[in-house]
Amino acid sequence: MEKNNESLHILRHSTSHILAQAVQSLFPQAKLAIGPSIENGFYYDFDLTDGHAFSEDDLVKIQDKMIEIVKQNLTFEQYLIEDVEVKISEFKSQGEIYKAELLEEHKNDNPTLYLTKDKSGNFLFNDLCAGPHVPNTTYIKAFKLLKVAGAYWRGDEKNKMLQRIYATAFWTKDDLKAHLDFLEEAEKRDHRKLGTQLDLFSIREEVGGGLVLWHPNLATVREEIENYWRCEHRKRGYQIVNTPHIAKSHLWDISGHTSHYRDNMYFIQDEDQEYVLKPMNCPFHILIYQANRYSYRSLPLRLAELGTVYRNERSGALAGLSRVKGFTQDDAHIFCTPEQLIDEINAIIDFVSDTLSMFGMTFDVELSTRPESYVGTIDNWDKAEEGLKKALDVKGMKYEINEGDGAFYGPKIDFKLKDAIGRTWQGATIQLDFNLPERFGIKYQDSDGQLKTPIMLHRVIFGSMERFMGILIEHYAGSFPTWLAPTQVCIVPISNEKHTDFAQKVYEKLNAEGIRVKLDDRSESMNYKIREALQDKKIPYVAVIGDKEIEANAVAIRARGKGQIGVFAIDEFIVKLAQEIKSKGHEVIG
């Protein structure tokens, strides 16, 4: 069997059947739901009708049973279900209600069972499945059960909560080990754990799931990024605006959000008037455009906003900073003529590239096309998709087509960020929109004197500040570069009695220069304070002060991840530190 990505999915799906066989062998009360291959692994959902909850010890026992089953050299054989109604009744009599439901759904699709058979020809286990599978269990050599999670049947909160076992499988043990090492590194970088360790943010039950409290440390990081954002937007010809958090529901009727996005919207009743807590900023920016008259000479108009929006996400989908209910988009909308479109898209691509390179990130590009639920005409959609393709081709960008994943009002270019350990994240987007300008009736006067409808580009660079912060925390493993670090220098006097007065003067000098500095004069040992600052709190620099440093009007500098890097005159250290901060990520000191 050729070992490629497609065959790896087959291997993992086959292994999921062995998982199901092992679970039912050890837990006869377990009823089977589904067990698909997914990116980097597979899972299987079970209903343990006696209420037993899988434990870590259970996973060990299940994995041991899987190894035992694999060693039997069982073959996978396909069996066509000839009498579907009889099989449905059989599933129901066995309590396999999920298999019965699936078979009922696919009864006209020539449904099949897959069975495992031993060397003596005995069938040991069967599972409703379309296949394909590996020929036999000798192909299954390297797998690992990872964790247990809850999952609603068919992802519907109205259905029963099942127990999902996540696992992975590879062709070789070396590949499996490499993946497990990767997962261990990802676990260390988990922004939710680092968020607590570094006092970055919290999500409190009193406030509600998916609503983030930014603590001073992460608010500082955000402030630095927002300062960069505002400066760069003004350089690149954007005008910054601010808009309300709510608007009458009629506005969202015009935009099409009410009919196409209603389930994700929050509605507010105020006396006899219904309002919506804004899920997007675009209708407001269109109204700002409407407030003036424009000719082709005054376009493009680029409006940008750090606009906070609210979306009614299911509680089960919420995850740290990655998936929230309230978030701030670094949103912008560009109104332009058809002749300006390619240049505007290419300028956005350059903006994205310049910004991500500053964080040491690369990206892949996807073009997402018309979804099933959309507004506007097919002709407009075809023109919009062709416009994005042309812009990417002119730029010489490589991209994949992501069919049917566009926004309901237009196709989009998605930038998939790659972090320090190679993971991919959703980042910037560019959406081309002929539809909303038509729905709101906005115009500009062209060179021929005719009133025409401008093209509208929706665009974000970071996506949402919340999600991007989560990405940055994991990308840097909490060790922010000096320009972003909440505390840039920690001053540690060797002796509080002898050296604190001088340390205070150094603190005041650094603070006056705009450097984020902390003086640690606690009655802990010097080594403890240095270790805590550099390793636990991940502060870039510690300035140690003792008798020699006071005599030389200097500081002994230790750097995060490097240790001692030298003794610097105070003014020299300040100059070098300022250079490093200004460089936004390039080390200068040491």
NUNUSE-373027 format. One line per 3 residues: their letters; for each residue x, y, z of C-alpha. Coordinates in Angstrom, 3 decimals, padded with zeros to 6 digits. Each point is the difference from the previous one (the first is absolute). Layout:
BEGIN
A = X Y Z; ...
***
This chain:
BEGIN
MEK = 000.000 000.000 000.000; 001.468 003.360 -001.099; 000.699 002.171 003.030
NNE = -001.401 003.445 -000.752; -002.471 002.347 001.711; -003.009 -001.809 -001.433
SLH = 001.205 -003.411 001.133; 000.851 001.452 003.429; -003.674 000.936 000.374
ILR = -000.897 -003.582 -000.904; 002.442 -001.314 002.613; -001.453 002.275 002.680
HST = -003.585 -000.821 -000.864; 000.833 -003.705 000.123; 001.632 000.491 003.394
SHI = -003.165 001.719 001.237; -001.875 -003.279 -000.642; 002.556 -001.852 002.113
LAQ = -000.603 002.604 002.705; -003.747 -000.667 -000.176; 000.581 -003.762 000.123
AVQ = 002.249 000.366 003.050; -002.480 002.257 001.813; -002.920 -002.363 -000.552
SLF = 002.159 -002.921 001.087; 000.815 001.728 003.302; -003.280 001.909 000.393
PQA = -002.816 -002.114 -001.514; -002.526 002.696 000.935; 001.690 002.487 -002.375
KLA = -002.035 000.988 -003.055; 001.769 001.191 -003.136; -000.505 003.352 -001.705
IGP = 002.603 001.176 -002.550; 003.767 -000.336 -000.335; 001.436 002.092 -002.838
SIE = 003.542 000.870 -000.920; 000.795 003.673 000.647; 003.035 002.191 -000.501
NGF = 002.916 -001.533 001.931; -002.022 -002.924 001.344; -003.457 -001.420 000.572
YYD = -002.693 -000.302 002.641; -002.889 -002.249 000.937; -003.177 000.977 001.849
FDL = -001.540 -002.393 002.523; -003.131 -000.090 002.115; 000.703 -001.861 003.228
TDG = -003.561 -000.725 000.998; 000.880 -000.901 003.601; 001.369 003.504 000.636
HAF = 003.659 -001.056 000.276; 002.428 002.789 -000.909; 003.236 -000.950 -001.741
SED = 003.054 000.673 002.187; 003.721 000.191 -000.742; 000.327 -003.554 001.321
DLV = -002.726 -001.088 -002.423; 001.947 001.463 -002.928; 003.031 -002.081 000.999
KIQ = -002.136 -003.155 000.131; -001.656 000.799 -003.318; 003.338 000.610 -001.706
DKM = 001.330 -003.303 001.362; -003.090 -001.771 -001.335; 000.513 001.642 -003.406
IEI = 003.586 -001.299 -000.094; -001.316 -003.451 000.832; -002.577 000.188 -002.813
VKQ = 002.528 001.273 -002.546; 002.348 -002.901 000.766; -002.724 -002.458 -001.064
NLT = 000.598 001.007 -003.643; -003.698 000.595 -000.681; -001.196 000.799 -003.496
FEQ = -002.514 002.738 -000.879; -002.802 -001.254 -002.227; -002.818 001.960 -001.593
YLI = -003.559 -001.302 000.148; -002.858 001.501 -002.034; -003.183 000.382 002.070
EDV = -002.608 -001.608 -002.215; -003.059 000.420 002.247; 000.406 003.417 001.580
EVK = -003.261 -000.060 001.981; 000.934 -003.280 001.665; 003.415 001.405 000.919
ISE = -001.560 003.169 001.417; -002.252 -002.142 002.186; 003.002 -002.065 001.064
FKS = 001.961 003.120 000.977; -002.965 001.276 002.010; -000.415 -003.333 001.808
QGE = 003.699 000.170 000.962; -000.433 003.553 001.291; 002.206 001.325 -002.820
IYK = -002.316 002.953 -000.552; 002.661 002.199 -001.576; 000.892 -002.629 -002.615
AEL = -003.702 -000.506 -000.673; -000.454 003.734 -000.554; 002.987 000.182 -002.345
LEE = -001.139 -003.050 -001.952; -003.497 001.468 -000.359; 001.591 003.158 -001.375
HKN = 002.179 -001.860 -002.520; -002.269 -002.936 -000.840; -000.160 000.993 -003.670
DNP = 003.785 000.333 -000.352; 000.875 -003.744 -000.187; 001.086 -000.028 003.670
TLY = 002.715 -002.374 001.145; 001.334 -001.558 003.173; 003.669 -000.553 000.645
LTK = 000.873 -003.125 001.971; 003.218 -001.188 001.602; 000.746 -003.669 -000.584
DKS = 002.624 -002.201 001.655; 002.207 -002.646 -001.643; -002.607 -002.692 000.670
GNF = -002.620 001.949 -001.939; -001.950 001.141 003.052; -001.584 003.451 -000.140
LFN = 000.834 001.804 003.246; -001.413 003.486 -000.459; -002.051 002.034 -002.462
DLC = -000.536 003.704 -000.494; -002.180 001.977 -002.383; 002.423 001.711 -002.368
AGP = 000.541 000.944 -003.646; 003.752 -000.684 000.175; 002.611 -000.355 -001.361
HVP = 002.353 -001.649 002.499; 003.431 -001.571 000.122; -000.059 -003.702 -001.010
NTT = 000.885 -001.269 003.475; 001.238 001.065 003.420; 003.684 -000.647 -000.788
YIK = -000.016 003.482 -001.533; -000.893 001.513 003.383; 003.331 000.406 001.773
AFK = 000.090 003.392 001.715; -002.958 001.575 001.782; -000.758 001.840 003.227
LLK = -003.175 000.844 001.897; 000.225 003.653 001.023; -002.961 001.253 002.008
VAG = -003.718 -000.177 000.724; -002.441 002.833 -000.659; -003.733 000.507 -000.079
AYW = -001.799 000.277 -003.339; -003.679 000.391 -000.782; -001.428 -002.498 -002.463
RGD = 000.147 001.707 -003.422; 001.405 003.100 001.723; -003.474 001.039 001.142
EKN = -000.307 001.215 003.597; -003.557 -001.352 000.074; 001.335 -003.534 -000.429
KML = 001.682 -002.266 002.525; 003.561 000.679 001.089; 002.286 -002.843 -001.112
QRI = 003.574 -000.824 001.009; 002.573 000.633 -002.698; 003.390 -001.697 000.070
YAT = 002.601 001.899 -002.021; 002.952 -001.934 -001.388; 002.574 000.012 -002.757
AFW = 001.781 -002.537 -002.182; 003.010 000.055 -002.324; 001.735 -002.448 -002.278
TKD = 003.128 -000.121 002.161; 000.868 000.319 003.671; 002.483 002.753 -000.855
DLK = -002.756 002.062 -001.619; -002.226 -000.604 003.017; 002.742 001.078 002.412
AHL = 000.641 003.169 -002.000; -003.701 000.840 000.148; -000.230 -000.678 003.737
DFL = 003.050 002.222 000.562; -001.774 002.691 -002.023; -003.127 -000.358 002.135
EEA = 002.109 000.296 003.153; 001.548 003.228 -001.299; -003.445 001.322 -000.973
EKR = -001.244 -000.818 003.509; 002.804 002.091 001.497; -001.070 002.894 -002.231
DHR = -003.737 -000.233 000.748; -001.078 003.642 000.331; -002.613 -000.902 002.610
KLG = 002.654 -001.399 002.372; 002.450 002.795 -000.748; -002.824 002.490 000.428
TQL = -000.276 -001.034 003.635; 003.733 -000.471 000.601; 000.893 003.430 -001.408
DLF = -003.140 001.768 001.287; -001.122 000.970 -003.509; -003.781 -000.463 -000.091
SIR = -002.931 -001.778 001.577; -003.513 -001.075 -000.922; -002.308 000.082 002.996
EEV = -003.305 -001.751 000.566; -001.392 003.235 001.453; 000.559 001.681 -003.383
GGG = -000.778 -002.904 -002.308; 001.769 -002.464 -002.280; 001.827 001.451 -002.970
LVL = 000.265 003.488 001.551; 003.617 000.862 000.783; 001.429 002.046 002.873
WHP = 003.311 001.445 -001.171; 002.410 000.242 002.943; 002.626 002.790 000.014
NLA = 002.728 -002.242 -001.443; -001.902 -001.022 -003.140; -001.619 003.431 -000.275
TVR = 003.539 001.377 -000.310; 000.787 -002.381 -002.848; -003.249 001.010 -001.675
EEI = 000.775 003.687 000.435; 003.353 -000.387 -001.757; -001.590 -001.873 -002.908
ENY = -002.826 002.530 -000.269; 002.552 002.846 -000.051; 001.784 -001.745 -002.876
WRC = -003.363 -000.577 -001.708; -001.061 003.661 000.172; 003.381 001.288 -001.164
EHR = 000.170 -002.407 -002.961; -003.571 000.694 -001.084; 000.588 003.729 -000.125
KRG = 003.231 -000.576 -001.978; -001.924 -002.134 -002.503; -002.788 002.491 -000.617
YQI = -002.738 -001.224 002.342; -002.298 002.222 002.054; -000.871 -001.305 003.458
VNT = -003.645 000.064 001.130; -002.085 -001.162 002.958; -003.546 -001.357 -000.084
PHI = -002.695 -001.019 002.546; -000.355 -003.436 001.545; -003.721 -000.237 -000.791
AKS = -002.297 001.034 -002.830; -003.661 -000.378 -000.890; -000.819 -003.396 -001.423
HLW = -001.146 001.681 -003.218; 003.636 000.731 -000.853; 000.742 -003.720 000.103
DIS = -003.082 -000.699 -002.131; 001.476 002.233 -002.700; 003.434 -001.634 000.233
GHT = -001.453 -003.518 -000.132; 001.413 -001.048 003.354; -003.450 -000.581 001.505
SHY = -000.942 -002.583 -002.610; 003.421 -001.636 -000.430; 001.691 000.398 003.399
RDN = -002.872 000.194 002.490; 001.006 -003.012 002.120; 003.313 001.706 000.809
MYF = -001.524 003.355 000.969; -001.103 001.487 003.327; -003.278 001.951 000.016
IQD = -000.880 002.731 002.515; -003.498 001.318 000.600; -000.204 003.673 000.986
EDQ = -003.639 001.028 000.558; -001.607 -000.527 -003.422; 003.268 -000.058 -001.957
EYV = 002.205 -003.050 -000.673; 003.779 000.442 -000.109; 002.848 -002.327 -000.888
LKP = 003.329 -000.270 001.818; 002.239 000.337 -003.030; 001.471 -003.227 -001.405
MNC = 001.967 001.931 -002.644; 001.189 003.541 -000.678; -000.626 000.206 -003.756
PFH = -003.514 001.563 -000.062; 001.230 002.908 002.152; 002.896 000.708 -002.353
ILI = -002.401 000.029 -002.938; -002.113 002.588 001.807; 003.127 002.130 000.534
YQA = 000.646 -000.224 -003.754; -003.607 001.068 -000.633; 000.473 003.183 002.024
NRY = 002.025 001.597 -002.836; 000.134 000.117 -003.785; 002.937 -001.562 -001.809
SYR = 001.409 000.152 -003.483; 002.412 -002.455 -001.567; 002.775 002.489 000.877
SLP = -000.713 -000.281 003.749; 000.131 -003.807 000.022; 001.217 -002.292 001.381
LRL = -001.454 000.835 003.420; 001.598 -002.167 002.695; -001.803 -000.086 003.370
AEL = 001.520 -001.933 002.920; -001.260 -000.781 003.495; 000.969 -002.070 003.000
GTV = -003.641 -000.980 000.348; -001.315 -002.317 002.698; -002.695 -002.402 -001.234
YRN = -002.118 -002.685 001.655; -001.044 -003.360 -001.392; -002.196 -002.636 001.582
ERS = 002.380 -002.949 -000.036; -001.070 -003.293 001.557; 001.515 -000.537 003.421
GAL = 001.511 -003.315 -001.092; 001.944 001.755 -002.765; 001.634 002.585 002.283
AGL = 003.729 -000.433 000.634; 002.230 002.464 001.860; 000.837 002.958 -002.231
SRV = -000.377 -002.056 -003.166; -003.805 -000.113 -000.090; -001.896 002.651 001.941
KGF = -003.333 001.842 -000.016; 001.344 003.548 000.178; 003.107 001.007 -001.933
TQD = 001.676 002.979 -001.632; 000.653 -000.159 -003.734; 002.723 002.118 -001.553
DAH = -002.553 000.718 -002.658; 000.258 002.092 -003.162; -002.196 000.627 -003.023
IFC = 001.295 001.381 -003.260; -002.334 001.572 -002.546; 001.573 000.138 -003.446
TPE = -000.577 -000.023 -003.749; 000.467 -003.163 -002.112; 003.230 001.481 -001.388
QLI = 001.433 000.342 003.525; -000.958 -003.471 001.234; 003.166 -001.969 -000.846
DEI = 002.340 002.628 001.465; -002.079 000.183 003.195; 000.025 -003.770 000.513
NAI = 003.740 -000.169 -000.652; 000.586 002.834 002.489; -001.904 -001.997 002.636
IDF = 002.078 -003.099 -000.759; 003.157 002.077 000.508; -001.414 001.337 003.291
VSD = -000.701 -003.552 001.206; 003.448 -001.216 -001.063; 001.822 002.924 001.626
TLS = -001.920 -000.436 003.249; 000.383 -003.762 000.320; 003.714 000.080 -000.828
MFG = 000.414 002.331 002.989; -001.244 -002.874 002.198; 002.100 -002.611 -001.807
MTF = -003.038 -001.637 -001.605; -000.570 -001.289 -003.522; -003.349 -000.792 -001.610
DVE = -001.846 -002.023 -002.628; -002.870 001.402 -002.045; -003.489 -001.369 -000.743
LST = -002.698 001.405 -002.281; -003.440 -000.752 001.470; -002.910 -000.019 -002.451
RPE = -003.807 000.388 000.068; -001.740 -001.867 002.868; -003.409 -001.649 -000.243
SYV = -001.640 002.890 001.859; 000.908 003.278 -001.689; -001.362 003.411 -000.940
GTI = 000.247 001.636 -003.415; 000.074 -001.263 -003.550; 002.069 -002.809 -001.462
DNW = 001.418 002.527 -002.461; 001.290 002.192 002.836; 001.462 -003.026 001.758
DKA = 001.765 -001.141 -003.173; 001.447 003.494 -000.499; 001.117 000.136 003.632
EEG = 001.706 -003.402 -000.096; 001.676 000.857 -003.286; 001.215 003.308 001.476
LKK = 001.671 -001.735 002.956; 001.567 -002.630 -002.253; 001.385 002.670 -002.302
ALD = 001.492 001.940 002.914; 001.708 -003.129 001.350; 001.278 -000.933 -003.456
VKG = 001.365 003.511 -000.621; 001.780 -000.223 003.352; 001.361 -003.438 -000.919
MKY = -001.498 -001.560 003.147; -000.477 -003.744 000.333; -003.437 -000.842 001.397
EIN = -002.463 -002.807 000.571; -003.702 000.164 -000.880; -002.290 -000.537 003.015
EGD = -003.347 -000.700 -001.635; -003.137 001.354 001.669; 001.716 001.668 002.984
GAF = -000.477 003.653 -000.942; -001.973 002.458 002.123; -003.697 000.248 -000.880
YGP = 000.593 003.389 -001.670; 003.188 -000.746 -001.954; 003.001 -002.264 -000.714
KID = 003.176 000.464 002.006; 003.729 -000.534 000.153; 001.038 -001.696 003.253
FKL = 003.527 000.154 001.386; 000.951 -003.077 002.034; 002.733 000.959 002.463
KDA = 002.818 -002.382 000.892; 001.385 000.317 003.512; 003.353 -000.901 001.530
IGR = -000.756 -003.742 000.119; -001.702 -000.188 -003.392; -003.646 000.122 001.025
TWQ = -002.481 001.753 -002.280; -002.453 002.642 001.242; -002.694 002.085 -001.667
GAT = 001.267 003.558 -000.309; -000.534 002.862 -002.414; -002.816 000.039 -002.560
IQL = -000.901 002.071 -003.037; -003.640 -000.181 -001.136; -001.204 001.476 -003.275
DFN = -003.589 001.245 000.145; -002.245 001.249 -002.828; -003.147 -000.721 001.987
LPE = -000.036 002.261 003.077; 000.734 003.164 -002.036; -003.018 -000.862 -002.159
RFG = -002.224 -000.768 002.992; 000.808 003.385 001.532; -000.093 001.833 -003.327
IKY = 003.360 001.756 000.399; 001.442 001.797 -003.053; 002.909 001.999 -001.370
QDS = 000.185 002.223 -003.066; 002.224 -001.529 -002.668; 002.097 001.833 -002.608
DGQ = -002.892 -000.191 -002.481; -002.271 001.838 002.425; -002.076 -003.095 000.751
LKT = -000.836 -001.149 003.539; 001.415 -003.480 000.566; 000.166 -002.482 002.896
PIM = 003.453 -000.346 001.595; 001.620 -003.331 000.741; 000.403 -000.690 003.713
LHR = 002.875 -001.925 001.569; -000.346 -001.356 003.547; 003.386 -000.590 001.596
VIF = 001.675 -000.966 003.268; 003.731 -000.388 000.628; -000.044 -001.711 003.421
GSM = -003.539 -001.401 -000.231; -001.108 000.500 003.556; 002.224 001.415 002.704
ERF = -001.055 -002.809 002.343; 000.861 -002.834 -002.343; 003.188 001.652 -001.206
MGI = 001.140 000.462 003.609; -000.618 -003.692 000.604; 002.092 -000.796 -003.080
LIE = 002.796 002.339 001.134; 000.105 -001.466 003.510; 000.430 -003.500 -001.461
HYA = 002.344 001.157 -002.791; 002.369 001.558 002.540; -000.805 -002.552 002.746
GSF = -000.710 003.021 002.201; 003.487 001.457 -000.552; -001.027 003.187 -001.769
PTW = 002.728 001.977 -001.803; 001.179 003.050 001.881; -002.228 002.504 -001.830
LAP = -003.106 -001.984 001.016; 001.061 -001.314 003.419; -002.308 001.260 002.785
TQV = 003.092 000.531 002.175; 003.190 000.617 -001.971; 002.500 000.221 002.855
CIV = -000.036 -001.261 003.573; 002.475 001.672 002.347; 001.340 -002.252 002.758
PIS = 002.150 001.502 002.799; 002.328 -002.588 001.518; -000.606 001.419 003.476
NEK = -003.151 001.938 000.803; 001.750 001.866 002.797; 003.087 001.049 -001.975
HTD = -001.140 000.232 -003.636; -003.688 000.928 -000.169; 000.525 003.779 000.022
FAQ = 002.226 -000.187 -003.096; -002.367 -002.555 -001.592; -002.853 002.490 000.515
KVY = 001.931 002.669 -001.886; 000.634 -002.425 -002.873; -003.704 -000.874 000.019
EKL = -000.980 003.670 -000.236; 002.448 000.620 -002.850; -001.278 -002.943 -002.056
NAE = -003.608 000.870 000.751; 000.556 003.595 -001.124; 001.202 -001.347 -003.361
GIR = -003.274 -001.884 -000.496; 001.474 -003.410 000.794; -002.357 -002.367 001.808
VKL = 002.042 -000.782 003.095; -000.598 -001.655 003.359; 002.085 000.222 003.168
DDR = -000.055 -003.250 001.959; 000.938 000.931 003.576; -001.731 -002.948 001.656
SES = 001.813 -001.815 002.777; 000.676 -003.032 -002.205; 003.426 -001.226 -001.040
MNY = 001.627 001.611 -003.024; 000.167 -003.293 -001.912; -003.680 -000.711 000.650
KIR = -001.035 003.423 -001.299; 002.189 -000.341 -003.114; -001.300 -003.485 -000.758
EAL = -003.616 001.073 000.515; 000.389 003.052 -002.238; 001.752 -001.744 -002.889
QDK = -001.572 -003.458 000.079; -003.408 000.283 001.634; -001.043 003.523 -000.985
KIP = 002.048 -000.088 -003.239; 001.282 003.575 000.377; 002.636 000.747 -002.697
YVA = 002.632 001.596 002.265; 001.030 000.036 003.640; 002.287 002.796 001.192
VIG = 001.951 -001.098 003.100; 001.439 002.687 002.264; 002.690 -000.507 002.644
DKE = 003.038 001.850 001.352; 001.986 -000.241 -003.259; -002.900 001.274 -002.098
IEA = -000.571 002.973 002.306; 003.693 000.865 -000.114; 000.011 -000.157 -003.833
NAV = -003.442 001.636 -000.439; -000.965 -003.123 -001.949; -002.296 -003.008 -000.034
AIR = 000.833 -003.698 -000.408; -002.409 -001.338 -002.623; -001.409 -003.485 -000.276
ARG = -002.099 -000.829 -003.044; -002.866 -002.465 -000.286; 001.265 -003.249 -001.477
KGQ = 003.646 001.151 000.021; 001.031 000.708 003.565; 002.693 002.613 000.757
IGV = 000.839 002.177 -003.012; 002.143 002.701 001.603; 000.215 003.178 002.038
FAI = -001.264 003.176 -001.685; 000.149 003.640 000.972; -003.559 001.044 000.776
DEF = -000.233 002.461 -002.885; 001.503 -002.562 -002.414; -002.553 -002.606 001.102
IVK = -002.858 002.466 -000.494; 001.196 000.876 -003.530; 000.349 -003.668 -001.006
LAQ = -003.339 -000.896 001.545; -001.716 002.870 -001.818; 001.530 -001.209 -003.276
EIK = -001.276 -003.523 000.597; -003.499 001.230 000.843; -000.085 002.194 -003.096
SKG = 001.149 -002.901 -002.193; -003.106 -001.995 000.994; 001.539 -003.396 000.520
HEV = 003.654 000.169 -001.027; 002.349 -000.594 002.924; 002.549 002.743 000.573
IG = 001.345 -000.644 003.504; 002.481 -002.828 000.453
***
